[in-house]
């Protein structure tokens, strides 16, 4: 598998000032100088991770996927072309704009633009967060993850799994197709929801401390309509997070404590529990779908579903053991 991490995300939005305020003041990213209608933001030692282009309001512009070297980039390009995917070699100007040595561009079967690149540029100055945070969990795990709304997941699964080499972490089939993919030790760097529409659902950034998330939650609640999912914890990747609305109408997940997996031994499986163990009340949803998701969380609680913390020894609870044994 040539692709090793999600390297960067590009967004098209004319709301440049609003993006700058949210990315720095709430998320804690560092804005870097870009001329004209471009804004870029750092999260670590990379020159940029998030790019906002003010030339349109089209939403997701590009997902940038990292490969280790030119050889792997060429290998990926060859496999894409062998599967009938049109591949464009990025110009020197585009590579410089992305702060990478080389890149290729192509589209998935739904028309989403992807770029694969190697040798990203590193900044000369240390990362300076826009507000006091311990930092973002990036490195070999990449920028975070991206989740897309798609019309139908089935035509896209073979492309991401068999052509790009993404590995399935888990999936759900009801009430709609939902697939999570990993490319490294992060539980998922990419996911698709068969919602019947084409749009970016959210991207996720992971913080180094739960307190970073909690303090961000306090800040987000000061703005009417900013929080769209309350604080909660996911069942599959164990992330404790909340979601905020962006100036572009999609969401950002702001989390801590994501699950680390071993890609060599991980076995894909179908999931039947709801997406969250607790919390994550969808404030933007009508009451009926909110209740359905709430009932799934309450059912998980009634069955004693928990995430084991390896740092804490298990408690001997006969009542809980008996409840779990009956299920």
C-alpha positions as CSV (number, residue, x, y, z in Angstrom):
1,X,0.0,0.0,0.0
2,X,1.7,3.2,-1.2
3,X,-0.6,5.6,0.5
4,X,0.4,6.1,4.2
5,X,-1.5,9.1,5.5
6,X,-4.0,11.9,4.8
7,X,-1.6,14.8,4.2
8,X,-3.8,17.8,3.6
9,X,-7.3,19.0,2.8
10,X,-8.3,21.8,0.4
11,X,-11.6,23.7,0.8
12,X,-13.3,26.2,-1.6
13,X,-15.0,28.9,0.4
14,X,-15.4,32.7,0.0
15,X,-15.8,33.0,3.8
16,X,-12.1,33.5,4.3
17,X,-12.2,35.7,7.4
18,X,-14.7,33.3,9.1
19,X,-12.5,30.3,8.3
20,X,-9.5,32.2,9.7
21,X,-11.2,33.0,13.0
22,X,-12.5,29.5,13.5
23,X,-9.4,27.7,12.5
24,X,-7.2,29.7,14.8
25,X,-9.4,30.8,17.6
26,X,-11.4,27.6,18.1
27,X,-9.4,24.8,16.5
28,X,-6.0,26.2,17.5
29,X,-4.4,26.0,14.1
30,X,-1.8,28.5,13.0
31,X,-2.5,30.7,10.0
32,X,0.3,31.1,7.5
33,X,0.7,33.9,5.0
34,X,-0.8,33.2,1.6
35,X,-1.6,36.0,-0.9
36,X,-4.8,36.9,-2.5
37,X,-7.8,34.7,-1.9
38,X,-5.9,31.9,-0.3
39,X,-5.5,30.9,3.3
40,X,-3.4,28.1,4.7
41,X,-3.1,26.7,8.2
42,X,-0.5,24.6,10.1
43,X,-1.1,21.9,12.7
44,X,2.5,20.7,13.2
45,X,5.9,20.8,11.5
46,X,4.4,20.7,8.0
47,X,4.2,24.0,6.1
48,X,0.4,23.5,5.7
49,X,-2.4,21.0,6.4
50,X,-5.6,22.9,5.6
51,X,-5.9,25.1,2.5
52,X,-8.9,27.4,1.9
53,X,-9.3,28.8,-1.6
54,X,-11.7,31.8,-1.7
55,X,-12.4,31.6,-5.5
56,X,-15.6,29.7,-5.0
57,X,-18.0,28.1,-2.5
58,X,-17.8,24.6,-3.8
59,X,-16.9,22.9,-0.5
60,X,-14.3,20.1,-0.6
61,X,-11.7,20.9,-3.2
62,X,-9.1,18.1,-2.7
63,X,-7.9,15.4,-0.4
64,X,-4.1,15.0,-0.4
65,X,-2.7,11.6,0.3
66,X,0.9,11.0,1.2
67,X,3.2,8.3,-0.3
68,X,6.8,7.7,0.9
69,X,8.8,8.4,-2.3
70,X,8.8,9.1,-6.0
71,X,8.9,5.4,-6.7
72,X,5.7,4.7,-4.8
73,X,4.1,7.7,-6.5
74,X,4.9,6.3,-9.9
75,X,3.7,2.9,-8.9
76,X,0.4,4.3,-7.8
77,X,0.0,6.3,-11.0
78,X,0.6,3.2,-13.0
79,X,-2.0,1.2,-11.2
80,X,-4.5,3.9,-11.5
81,X,-3.9,4.2,-15.2
82,X,-4.1,0.4,-15.6
83,X,-7.6,0.6,-14.1
84,X,-8.7,3.3,-16.5
85,X,-8.3,6.3,-14.2
86,X,-7.0,9.4,-15.8
87,X,-3.9,10.7,-13.9
88,X,-2.4,14.2,-14.3
89,X,1.1,15.0,-13.2
90,X,1.0,18.1,-11.1
91,X,2.9,21.1,-12.4
92,X,5.9,22.6,-10.6
93,X,3.7,25.6,-9.7
94,X,1.0,23.3,-8.2
95,X,3.6,21.3,-6.3
96,X,5.1,24.5,-4.9
97,X,1.6,25.7,-3.9
98,X,1.0,22.4,-2.0
99,X,4.5,22.6,-0.6
100,X,5.5,19.1,-1.8
101,X,8.2,17.8,-4.1
102,X,5.9,15.9,-6.6
103,X,2.2,15.1,-6.9
104,X,-0.4,13.5,-9.2
105,X,-4.1,14.3,-9.5
106,X,-7.0,12.1,-10.3
107,X,-10.7,11.6,-9.4
108,X,-12.7,8.9,-7.7
109,X,-15.7,7.4,-9.5
110,X,-18.0,10.0,-7.9
111,X,-15.8,12.9,-9.2
112,X,-14.1,13.8,-6.0
113,X,-10.6,15.2,-6.6
114,X,-7.7,13.4,-5.0
115,X,-4.0,14.2,-5.0
116,X,-1.1,11.9,-4.1
117,X,2.2,13.4,-3.2
118,X,5.6,12.7,-1.7
119,X,8.2,14.7,0.2
120,X,6.2,17.4,2.0
121,X,7.9,20.6,3.0
122,X,8.7,21.2,6.6
123,X,8.4,24.7,8.2
124,X,11.5,26.5,9.5
125,X,9.7,27.8,12.6
126,X,8.1,25.8,15.3
127,X,4.3,25.4,15.3
128,X,2.5,28.2,17.1
129,X,-1.1,27.4,17.9
130,X,-3.8,30.0,17.5
131,X,-4.9,29.3,21.1
132,X,-3.2,27.5,24.0
133,X,-3.4,23.7,23.2
134,X,-1.0,20.9,23.7
135,X,-0.9,20.2,19.9
136,X,-2.4,17.9,17.3
137,X,-1.9,14.2,17.0
138,X,-0.5,13.9,13.5
139,X,3.0,12.5,12.5
140,X,2.7,9.0,10.9
141,X,-1.0,9.1,11.5
142,X,-1.5,12.0,9.2
143,X,-3.7,15.1,9.5
144,X,-6.8,13.2,10.7
145,X,-9.7,11.7,8.8
146,X,-12.3,12.7,6.1
147,X,-15.8,11.4,5.9
148,X,-17.8,11.9,2.6
149,X,-21.5,11.8,1.9
150,X,-21.9,9.8,-1.3
151,X,-24.9,8.8,-3.4
152,X,-24.0,5.1,-3.2
153,X,-21.0,3.5,-1.5
154,X,-21.0,0.3,-3.5
155,X,-19.4,1.6,-6.7
156,X,-16.8,3.5,-4.6
157,X,-15.6,0.7,-2.3
158,X,-13.7,-1.2,-5.0
159,X,-11.9,2.0,-6.0
160,X,-10.7,2.9,-2.6
161,X,-10.1,-0.7,-1.4
162,X,-8.7,-2.4,-4.5
163,X,-7.2,0.4,-6.6
164,X,-5.9,2.8,-3.9
165,X,-5.2,0.0,-1.4
166,X,-7.1,1.4,1.5
167,X,-8.0,-1.3,4.1
168,X,-11.5,-1.7,5.5
169,X,-11.7,-1.2,9.2
170,X,-15.4,-1.9,9.7
171,X,-18.6,-1.3,7.9
172,X,-22.4,-1.1,8.4
173,X,-25.1,-2.0,5.9
174,X,-28.3,-0.7,7.5
175,X,-30.0,1.6,7.2
176,X,-27.4,2.7,4.6
177,X,-23.9,1.7,3.5
178,X,-21.2,3.0,5.8
179,X,-17.5,2.1,5.3
180,X,-14.4,3.1,7.3
181,X,-10.9,2.6,5.9
182,X,-7.4,2.8,7.4
183,X,-4.0,3.5,5.8
184,X,-2.0,3.5,9.0
185,X,-2.5,2.9,12.7
186,X,-5.4,5.4,12.9
187,X,-8.6,3.5,13.0
188,X,-9.8,5.3,9.9
189,X,-8.4,8.0,7.7
190,X,-11.3,7.9,5.3
191,X,-15.0,6.9,5.5
192,X,-18.1,7.1,3.2
193,X,-21.7,7.3,4.1
194,X,-24.3,6.3,1.5
195,X,-26.6,9.1,2.3
196,X,-27.8,9.7,-1.3
197,X,-26.0,12.9,-1.8
198,X,-22.5,14.1,-2.7
199,X,-20.8,16.4,-0.2
200,X,-18.2,16.5,2.5
201,X,-19.7,15.4,5.8
202,X,-16.8,16.3,8.1
203,X,-13.1,16.1,8.6
204,X,-11.6,15.3,12.0
205,X,-8.5,16.6,13.8
206,X,-7.3,14.9,17.0
207,X,-5.8,16.8,19.9
208,X,-3.1,15.8,22.3
209,X,-5.2,16.3,25.5
210,X,-8.8,15.8,26.5
211,X,-8.6,19.2,28.1
212,X,-7.8,20.8,24.7
213,X,-11.2,19.3,23.5
214,X,-13.1,20.3,26.6
215,X,-11.8,23.9,26.5
216,X,-12.7,24.0,22.8
217,X,-16.1,22.8,23.6
218,X,-16.6,25.7,26.0
219,X,-15.5,28.1,23.3
220,X,-17.7,26.6,20.7
221,X,-20.8,26.8,23.0
222,X,-20.3,30.6,23.2
223,X,-21.5,30.9,19.5
224,X,-25.1,30.2,18.6
225,X,-25.3,27.3,16.2
226,X,-21.6,26.4,16.3
227,X,-22.0,23.0,18.1
228,X,-23.9,20.5,16.0
229,X,-22.9,17.2,17.9
230,X,-22.6,17.5,21.6
231,X,-19.6,15.9,23.4
232,X,-19.7,12.1,23.0
233,X,-17.7,9.0,22.3
234,X,-17.7,6.9,19.2
235,X,-18.1,3.1,19.3
236,X,-15.6,2.1,16.5
237,X,-12.6,4.5,16.9
238,X,-13.3,5.3,20.5
239,X,-12.8,9.0,19.9
240,X,-14.2,11.5,22.5
241,X,-15.2,14.5,20.5
242,X,-17.7,17.1,19.5
243,X,-18.6,18.5,16.1
244,X,-18.9,22.1,14.9
245,X,-20.5,23.7,12.0
246,X,-18.1,25.5,9.6
247,X,-18.5,28.6,7.4
248,X,-19.0,26.1,4.5
249,X,-21.9,24.2,6.0
250,X,-20.1,20.9,6.6
251,X,-18.7,19.8,10.0
252,X,-15.4,19.4,11.8
253,X,-14.9,16.8,14.5
254,X,-12.7,17.9,17.3
255,X,-11.5,14.9,19.3
256,X,-9.1,13.1,21.6
257,X,-8.2,9.5,22.5
258,X,-8.7,7.8,19.1
259,X,-8.1,4.1,18.8
260,X,-4.7,2.8,17.6
261,X,-4.8,-0.4,15.5
262,X,-2.3,-2.8,14.0
263,X,-2.9,-2.7,10.2
264,X,-1.1,-6.0,9.8
265,X,-3.5,-8.0,12.1
266,X,-6.7,-5.9,12.0
267,X,-9.7,-7.9,10.7
268,X,-12.5,-5.9,9.0
269,X,-16.0,-6.6,10.4
270,X,-19.6,-5.5,10.2
271,X,-20.8,-3.3,13.0
272,X,-24.3,-3.3,14.5
273,X,-24.1,-0.9,17.4
274,X,-24.9,2.8,16.8
275,X,-22.1,5.3,16.0
276,X,-21.8,6.6,19.6
277,X,-21.5,5.0,23.0
278,X,-22.9,8.1,24.6
279,X,-23.4,11.8,23.8
280,X,-23.1,13.1,20.2
281,X,-26.6,14.4,20.3
282,X,-27.3,15.7,16.7
283,X,-28.6,19.1,17.5
284,X,-29.1,19.9,13.8
285,X,-31.4,16.9,13.1
286,X,-35.2,16.7,13.3
287,X,-36.5,15.0,16.4
288,X,-37.3,11.6,14.8
289,X,-33.8,10.7,13.6
290,X,-32.3,12.2,16.7
291,X,-34.5,9.9,18.8
292,X,-33.5,6.9,16.8
293,X,-29.8,7.6,17.4
294,X,-30.5,8.4,21.0
295,X,-32.3,5.1,21.5
296,X,-29.3,3.2,20.0
297,X,-27.0,4.9,22.6
298,X,-29.4,4.0,25.4
299,X,-29.5,0.4,24.2
300,X,-25.7,0.2,24.2
301,X,-25.7,1.6,27.8
302,X,-28.4,-0.9,28.9
303,X,-26.2,-3.7,27.5
304,X,-23.2,-2.4,29.4
305,X,-21.1,-1.7,26.3
306,X,-17.9,-0.1,27.3
307,X,-14.5,0.7,25.8
308,X,-11.7,-1.0,27.8
309,X,-9.0,1.3,29.0
310,X,-5.7,-0.6,29.1
311,X,-4.3,1.9,31.6
312,X,-7.0,1.1,34.2
313,X,-7.4,-2.4,35.7
314,X,-10.8,-4.0,35.3
315,X,-13.3,-3.7,38.1
316,X,-14.9,-6.9,39.4
317,X,-18.6,-6.2,39.1
318,X,-20.8,-9.3,39.4
319,X,-23.9,-7.3,38.3
320,X,-22.3,-6.0,35.1
321,X,-20.8,-9.4,34.3
322,X,-24.3,-11.0,34.7
323,X,-25.9,-8.4,32.4
324,X,-23.2,-8.9,29.7
325,X,-23.5,-12.7,30.0
326,X,-27.2,-12.6,29.3
327,X,-26.8,-10.6,26.0
